[in-house]
Amino acid sequence: MIILVVVINAAILAALLSVKRTNICWKDAFEELLLKIVPEKLTVDLEKLSVLLGAIYSDGCDGERIKRERLAITRRYMALWLIFSTLTIVSGAFDFFQECLPPMIERPEHGDGIKRIRAVAEVGHGSNLTCRNVELAIREKLLDEGDKMLILEEYADTLPDRIIGKNKDLDHVSHKLMLQEYDQETGISICWKTSKPETVNEEGDVNALALDVPVHVLLTAILEIEGARAEAAIQINVVRPDDADCYNDLIVARIDDLVEEINGSCGGGAVMLPQKTAEGLKLSWRRGRNDGDLIIMAGFIVGIVMTRYGRHRALAKVAYRKKLSMERDFPDFISKFILLLNAGLVSSAAIAKIAADHELHDSEDDRPLYAEMAAINCRVKNSNVSLDKELRHFSERSGIQEIIRFSTIFSDNINKGSMLEEKLEAEGSMLWHKRKKMAEELGRTADTKLVLPLMILLLALVIVTISPAMMAI
């Protein structure tokens, strides 16, 4: 994988250099290359983006805004790729420099635990090479006598559960017992003795097929760790049950024996890895690879998917906040508009007056509705377009039903001469009622959000209240 990542990065660099030859700055060359590399379908959804930009900006969407949005999303993909390629190269370099194991491995100090090393054992036999993924468990240095006896006693208490195997319990034994001779986790060697070897031998094999009645067997385990010894006796009840390897397999078994021998060794300050098998076959060791590449790849894929499906989330939030602000300000706008109409102004002059008051007093405030009306008034004065057409276009871009109804009423007044004031007064009354309902709903939402903090405070108060009594018990 590291080779593929290096090749892709080299190709990107070569493409960047070729674009740079056109005498444009490095920033513009890099942006142009990004737009060429990442497919358009991964960066923008043109239909959705056009709706969002139209709802945010009064002049709708244009090619430059789409290009800026696409470039911003493309930069996220490139950042993900840089993180992925860097981690992949670092992981590959680490594996390369750590691949060969030294012939001697230092043991960990007492209390540091077992040092586990993933390794690959390789044996060459003729023209063939046999590999075996293994895990070396390098035990810590020797213990003192007290620690040894404590470990042996604790291990003896767990022996009944360790040897039960597939049997229901030790009073109903009919399957092979797990009589291991060495425990890799603790480093304890175990020698087994049985009172009835014809029924249960020292390997754990159980001969229960010929039994007519249950047979009681006493197993004795002699535990030893670094010269310290202890014995444990286990009583079991044996009952009648209810109901040629290839050469490569031999080598695998030999490797397993060697690994077990390495993991069972305790003496000395270092562990010597064998370079040959008992048959004289050459044995080499190299460090096993970890799962870092898979984790990096999974993280890269998750990042790509999250970027792909969240590419327009920021714009959607801006559009939602703008829509919410316009819905909140629209009843106030209707009231001002009706007041100016009743004062004798025509509709175009009333909108121009509202826009002028906004620019004079509230130009620093973020009030999108009045900013849109100011932009509409500016376009009507400068380009001599129809106010009716501009309002209808604005209502379609906003997608707010109340503004669409307002533009329809305004258009009917222009085209059919309908009574504008009476219709707008009814519309305004309905809008204020809706705004009141929205405020009540937001209040109920706030109460719901306060439930969890209040529960936490109540729990803290209960703990503070009962803690002195609990401490006195």
Order of alpha helices (4+ residues) and beta strands (2+ residues): alpha-alpha-alpha-alpha-alpha-beta-beta-beta-alpha-beta-beta-beta-beta-alpha-beta-beta-alpha-alpha-alpha-alpha-alpha-alpha-alpha-alpha
